[in-house]
Amino acid sequence: MNTQISQLKKNFNALYIAGEWVKPIFEEKRTLISSHDQSVFGSIVLAHDADIDSAVQKAVQHFKSGTWANKPIEQRLAVFEKLNRIAPAYDRAYAELITLQNGAPISFNLPLQQSQAYLIDEFIRAAKLHPWEKITKIDEQHGSIVRSAPVGVVAAVTPWNAPLQSAMTKIIPALIAGCTVILKPTPETALDALNIVTLFEEAGLDKGALSILPADREASEYLISHSGIDKIAFTGSTSAGRIIASIAGKQMKRGSFELGGKSAGIILDDISAQEVAQHTLIRSFLNNGQACIGLTRLFVPSAKYDEITQTLAVTLNSLKIGNPIEEDTFLGPLFNKSQYDKVRGYIQLGVDEGATVACGGLDKPEGVQYEKGWYIKPTLLTHVNNNMRVAREEIFGPVVVAIAYDTLEEAIEMANDSEYGLSGGVFTNDTNKAIEIARQIRTGGVYINSQMPSFDTPFGGFKQSGMGREFGQWGLNSFIELQTIAF
């Protein structure tokens, strides 16, 4: 395999604060351990309250100075246009680093990393089309100016499952809008963010516009509650989102929240069992099943239930599980022991609730290569009803439940019977019928067959799956305040 990971650093003993590498006030080192074989591959240091105070103070000062915020939009965009010229050469290196950090297969991480150029291009395009100042006249002397002002200092809090993509989804539009940003990545997946500053600097980003502070939960809550923070951009679990949203609400901070999901895939009877199995691999088991948009509830026509679930079980049993850095690996290890224990607990819960393990289950794959890693076989639970906890709670692992339905109306009703509303899917060869069904599903996105969301469309959830939207013009707008000047 053509490896590039050696281009990037794997050990950091400083925090990145306002364009400078700064030793933390209290040096707490976090050793980074592979979920594949428990080997040590790197280290970082953690930020504490005093480091956060320093970063926020400098971010506020830089924002107030106008050095970045008052730059003409063309000059700000020039930074990201250059970034998009230099960054793709490092795509494989970053993909390999992320695979090392979170165990997601390189077959998932590399295409995701390569898509970053498209993500940034869409933000640039949106900014060029955005009416930054619009003047309307009442008469020759009077009228109004409606201007787009940056929201201020942004705290971007990002997860471990797609760390760099999630970070760039927040950093890029916030900086384009003229904000200053403090990124708080998950410590175990902070190396990609700490490395990316080199490319931002080469692209010409102002010193002071960006800080990166890996931190644990207590310091993270201190950051988001800090009086100097104007906006919180968060991706993570719904439970964590509720806590952060309550803090934001008390302080009237702006906030955007991309949270969890328990998404439903409705299978129609016109599609073959083999097609369903192939679509399910893409839509339900991507990123080791650790994806908020994964379809983890499959609604299957009763007349085809046995055929479809048996075919899916055979397909899942044939997947290659193993070292995530190998190109043909489909499923790697789960992120860490806590995640491994949680997912196994849900599989056992499903059995206790009366579900059948059609494939997968509690045991690791057989072989010495799996003994040290947090490996779980892709698991299909059958004979599940929509009231079971495994059908209602986010498992966040390679576990899918299959629920039988008799009428399409029943399937749609069960799909909507969830506190979540992030994603949904319809498997069929009839696109018009799929769109008709999609209009009745209460989720932020509905994707037909293997289609996935694109960066020129809004991304986010209904109900407990979040507030606000990311990508393109919608993501840019979330970092903008509108001001009206009447004259």
URGI-V247025 format. One record per backbone hydrogen bond with DSSP energy under -1.0 kcal/mol. NH is the residue of the N-H (numbers start at 1). CO is the residue of the C=O. Records with the same first field share a line. If there is no record, write none. Layout:
NH=CO ; CO
This chain:
3=1
7=4
8=5
12=43
15=22
16=212
17=20
19=210
20=17
22=15
28=26
30=44
32=42
34=39
38=34
41=32
42=32
43=10
44=30
46=28
47=214
52=48
53=49
54=50
55=51
56=52
57=53
58=54
59=55
60=56
61=57
62=58
63=59
64=60
65=61
66=63
70=66
71=68
75=72
76=72
77=73
78=74
81=77
82=78
83=79
84=80
85=82
86=82
87=83
90=87
91=88
94=90
95=91
96=92
97=93
98=94
99=95
100=96
101=97
102=98
103=99
106=324
108=105
109=105
110=106
112=108
113=109
114=110
115=111
116=113
119=115
120=116
121=117
122=118
123=119
124=120
125=121
126=122
127=123
128=124
129=125
130=126
132=130
134=146
136=144
138=142
139=142
144=136
145=485
146=134
147=483
148=132
149=481
151=479
154=180
155=231
156=182
157=233
158=184
166=162
167=163
168=164
169=165
170=167
171=167
172=168
174=170
175=171
176=172
177=173
178=175
179=174
180=152
181=209
182=154
183=211
184=156
189=186
190=187
194=190
195=191
196=192
198=195
200=196
201=197
202=198
203=199
204=201
205=200
209=206
211=181
212=16
213=183
220=216
221=217
222=218
223=219
224=220
225=221
226=223
229=226
230=153
231=153
232=254
233=155
234=256
235=157
236=258
241=237
242=238
243=239
244=240
245=241
246=242
247=243
248=244
249=245
250=246
251=247
253=248
254=230
256=232
257=467
258=234
259=465
265=297
266=425
267=299
268=427
276=272
277=273
278=274
279=275
280=276
281=277
282=278
283=279
284=280
289=286
290=287
291=289
294=291
295=283
296=263 ; 294
297=263
298=401
299=265
300=403
302=405
304=301
305=302
308=304
309=305
310=306
311=307
312=308
313=309
314=310
315=311
316=312
317=313
319=316
322=331
326=323
329=326
330=320
331=320
334=374
340=336
341=337
342=338
343=339
344=340
345=341
346=342
347=343
348=344
349=345
350=346
351=347
352=348
353=349
354=351
355=350
356=382
358=356 ; 380
370=367
371=368
374=35
375=373
379=398
380=359
381=400
382=356
384=402
388=385
391=388
392=389
393=389
399=397
400=379
401=296
402=381
403=298
405=300
411=407
412=408
413=409
414=410
415=411
416=412
418=416
425=264
427=266
434=430
435=431
436=432
437=433
438=434
439=435
440=437
441=438
443=441
444=421
447=424
449=426
451=448
457=454
459=470
462=421
464=419
465=462
466=463
467=257
470=459
475=471
476=472
477=473
478=474
479=476
480=477
481=149
483=147
485=145
487=143
